[in-house]
Structures are given as structure tokens and as C-alpha cells.
Amino acid sequence: MSFIFKAIDHIQLAAPKGSEGVARNFYKDILGFMEVEKPDELKKRGGVWFSFGNYQIHVGIEEPFTPAKKAHPAFEVENIEALEQHLSKNDIHIIKDDNLPGAKRFYLHDPFGNRIEVLEWLEVDCGEE
């Protein structure tokens, strides 16, 4: 093949019309993502964009809206316990899952019902010194 996939540019999640403020509260204020200015041509469609590191989350408006119940982004974090405490303080319900060997993880839903996975890979002790 003469082409190469290099990276994921962004993840698109859907939300109902008029929900940009709720998205900002969740993704920016609670999760700590930075808001990204949308290009002028795309602003009229509604929605809001966020970033962290080299990644972007685009929350787009979809009518009629149906949340993603199975499809989801998975975010790798450092110090998952601190995030879990932070989410609890902000009344965000999590669903713990211990079915992935070598990782701590849980699921949550954004304010629109979209599923989100959060995980932290555990360091493996190889017994070498």
C-alpha cells in the first residue's frame, strides 16, 4: 500500500441541540480539557471542540439525538484513583470494570448519555533488578 495511517485526529461525540454549555461544563470544567476555537464556517452547525495533549474531542449537534451506548472513546489516564475521586465529588457516576487484564478501568457517561471508558495500564513487575 502507498498510504499510512498516522494518528487519530479527533473523536466525534454527538449531543442534542443547544447543549454546548452542558458540554463545556463536563468536558472543560470537570474533565479539564481545553476548549478549541471552531473554524468560523463550522460554528453555525453548533457544537463545541476540546483538546488534551495531541488529541481533540468534537462534540457535534445531532438531531434527532441518540447517545452512543456501546461505541465509545477510551482515555488512558495517570492516577485513575484521583480521577475517580474527582468525578465522585462532581456527582459523576462510574461503573468499575476489572475484565481487562493489566489495567484498572471504569466507564462513565457524559451528560448526554455517551459512554466513555477510562483506564490506567498497570506496570508489570518482571522480577528483574
C-alpha contacts under 8 A as a table, 3 or more apart, distances in Angstrom:
res1	aa1	res2	aa2	distance
1	M	4	I	7.92
8	I	11	I	7.61
8	I	55	Y	7.61
9	D	55	Y	6.57
9	D	56	Q	6.81
10	H	55	Y	6.03
10	H	56	Q	4.59
10	H	57	I	5.58
10	H	58	H	6.81
11	I	56	Q	6.36
11	I	57	I	4.89
11	I	58	H	6.04
11	I	73	P	7.22
12	Q	57	I	5.97
12	Q	58	H	4.71
12	Q	59	V	5.92
12	Q	60	G	6.83
13	L	57	I	7.26
13	L	58	H	6.10
13	L	59	V	4.84
13	L	60	G	6.17
13	L	114	N	7.43
14	A	59	V	5.44
14	A	60	G	4.87
14	A	61	I	5.71
14	A	62	E	5.85
14	A	65	F	7.22
14	A	66	T	7.85
14	A	67	P	6.90
14	A	68	A	7.97
14	A	114	N	7.80
15	A	19	S	6.59
15	A	47	G	7.75
15	A	59	V	6.43
15	A	60	G	6.02
15	A	61	I	5.08
15	A	62	E	5.96
15	A	65	F	6.38
15	A	66	T	7.93
15	A	67	P	7.34
15	A	112	F	6.00
16	P	19	S	5.89
16	P	61	I	5.51
16	P	62	E	5.71
16	P	63	E	6.40
16	P	64	P	7.41
16	P	65	F	5.36
16	P	112	F	7.52
17	K	46	G	7.60
17	K	61	I	5.49
17	K	62	E	6.77
17	K	63	E	6.85
18	G	21	G	7.72
18	G	46	G	7.77
19	S	22	V	5.32
19	S	23	A	6.21
19	S	47	G	7.60
20	E	23	A	4.98
20	E	24	R	6.15
20	E	46	G	7.58
20	E	47	G	5.72
20	E	48	V	6.09
21	G	24	R	5.06
21	G	25	N	6.25
22	V	25	N	5.10
22	V	26	F	6.31
22	V	111	P	7.20
23	A	26	F	5.23
23	A	27	Y	5.83
23	A	28	K	7.66
23	A	48	V	7.43
23	A	59	V	7.47
23	A	111	P	7.41
24	R	27	Y	5.43
24	R	28	K	5.07
24	R	29	D	6.57
24	R	35	E	7.80
24	R	48	V	7.64
25	N	28	K	5.74
25	N	29	D	4.84
25	N	30	I	6.34
26	F	29	D	5.76
26	F	30	I	4.99
26	F	31	L	6.28
26	F	110	D	7.18
26	F	111	P	7.20
27	Y	30	I	5.97
27	Y	31	L	4.98
27	Y	32	G	6.37
27	Y	33	F	5.75
27	Y	50	F	7.30
28	K	31	L	5.71
28	K	32	G	4.70
28	K	33	F	4.62
28	K	34	M	5.92
28	K	35	E	6.62
28	K	50	F	7.37
29	D	32	G	5.47
29	D	33	F	7.56
30	I	87	L	7.56
30	I	90	N	7.32
33	F	50	F	5.86
33	F	51	S	5.53
33	F	52	F	5.44
34	M	50	F	5.29
34	M	51	S	5.16
34	M	52	F	6.38
35	E	48	V	7.55
35	E	49	W	5.85
35	E	50	F	4.29
35	E	51	S	6.35
36	V	48	V	7.64
36	V	49	W	5.18
36	V	50	F	5.10
36	V	51	S	6.50
37	E	49	W	6.99
38	K	42	L	6.36
38	K	43	K	5.95
38	K	48	V	7.13
38	K	49	W	6.65
39	P	42	L	5.43
39	P	43	K	6.37
40	D	43	K	5.25
40	D	44	K	7.53
41	E	44	K	6.63
42	L	45	R	5.62
42	L	46	G	7.47
43	K	46	G	5.51
43	K	47	G	7.42
45	R	60	G	7.96
45	R	61	I	7.17
46	G	60	G	6.78
46	G	61	I	5.98
47	G	58	H	7.49
47	G	59	V	5.38
47	G	60	G	4.43
47	G	61	I	5.30
48	V	58	H	6.18
48	V	59	V	5.32
48	V	60	G	6.65
49	W	56	Q	7.01
49	W	57	I	5.81
49	W	58	H	4.38
49	W	59	V	5.93
50	F	56	Q	5.53
50	F	57	I	5.12
50	F	58	H	6.32
51	S	54	N	7.21
51	S	55	Y	5.50
51	S	56	Q	4.18
51	S	57	I	6.05
52	F	55	Y	5.47
52	F	56	Q	6.50
61	I	65	F	7.85
62	E	65	F	5.08
67	P	112	F	6.33
67	P	113	G	5.20
67	P	114	N	4.84
67	P	115	R	7.89
68	A	71	A	5.60
68	A	72	H	6.86
68	A	113	G	7.03
68	A	114	N	4.70
68	A	115	R	6.11
69	K	72	H	7.63
69	K	113	G	7.19
69	K	114	N	5.94
69	K	115	R	5.53
70	K	115	R	6.62
71	A	115	R	7.03
72	H	114	N	7.20
72	H	115	R	5.35
72	H	116	I	5.34
72	H	117	E	6.82
73	P	115	R	7.66
73	P	116	I	5.58
73	P	117	E	6.24
74	A	116	I	6.12
74	A	117	E	4.39
74	A	118	V	5.56
74	A	119	L	7.19
75	F	116	I	7.78
75	F	117	E	6.16
75	F	118	V	4.81
75	F	119	L	6.26
76	E	118	V	5.92
76	E	119	L	4.95
76	E	120	E	5.54
76	E	121	W	7.68
77	V	80	I	6.10
77	V	118	V	6.89
77	V	119	L	6.08
77	V	120	E	5.37
78	E	120	E	6.18
79	N	82	A	5.58
79	N	83	L	6.73
79	N	120	E	7.34
80	I	83	L	5.04
80	I	84	E	6.09
80	I	104	K	7.57
80	I	105	R	7.81
80	I	118	V	7.89
80	I	119	L	7.02
80	I	120	E	6.18
81	E	84	E	4.99
81	E	85	Q	6.30
82	A	85	Q	5.13
82	A	86	H	6.15
83	L	86	H	4.94
83	L	87	L	6.08
84	E	87	L	5.18
84	E	88	S	6.16
84	E	94	I	7.74
85	Q	88	S	5.04
85	Q	89	K	6.25
86	H	89	K	5.19
86	H	90	N	6.45
87	L	90	N	5.03
87	L	91	D	6.29
87	L	92	I	5.02
87	L	93	H	7.40
88	S	91	D	4.99
88	S	92	I	5.46
88	S	93	H	6.76
89	K	92	I	7.58
92	I	108	L	7.41
93	H	108	L	6.25
93	H	109	H	7.75
94	I	106	F	6.28
94	I	107	Y	5.58
94	I	108	L	4.75
94	I	109	H	7.86
95	I	106	F	5.31
95	I	107	Y	4.97
95	I	108	L	6.22
96	K	105	R	6.32
96	K	106	F	4.22
96	K	107	Y	6.42
97	D	100	L	7.64
97	D	104	K	7.59
97	D	105	R	5.71
97	D	106	F	5.25
97	D	107	Y	7.44
98	D	101	P	7.42
98	D	103	A	7.63
98	D	104	K	6.53
98	D	105	R	6.66
100	L	103	A	5.84
100	L	104	K	7.59
100	L	105	R	7.79
102	G	121	W	5.97
102	G	122	L	5.37
102	G	123	E	7.71
102	G	124	V	7.66
103	A	119	L	6.44
103	A	120	E	5.53
103	A	121	W	4.32
103	A	122	L	5.26
104	K	119	L	5.58
104	K	120	E	5.32
104	K	121	W	6.48
104	K	122	L	7.08
105	R	117	E	7.17
105	R	118	V	5.51
105	R	119	L	4.10
105	R	120	E	6.35
106	F	117	E	5.96
106	F	118	V	5.50
106	F	119	L	6.56
107	Y	115	R	6.90
107	Y	116	I	5.57
107	Y	117	E	4.51
107	Y	118	V	6.13
108	L	115	R	5.99
108	L	116	I	5.34
108	L	117	E	6.58
109	H	112	F	7.35
109	H	113	G	5.09
109	H	114	N	5.22
109	H	115	R	4.61
109	H	116	I	5.74
110	D	113	G	5.38
110	D	114	N	5.41
110	D	115	R	6.75
110	D	116	I	7.19
111	P	114	N	7.56
125	D	128	E	7.72
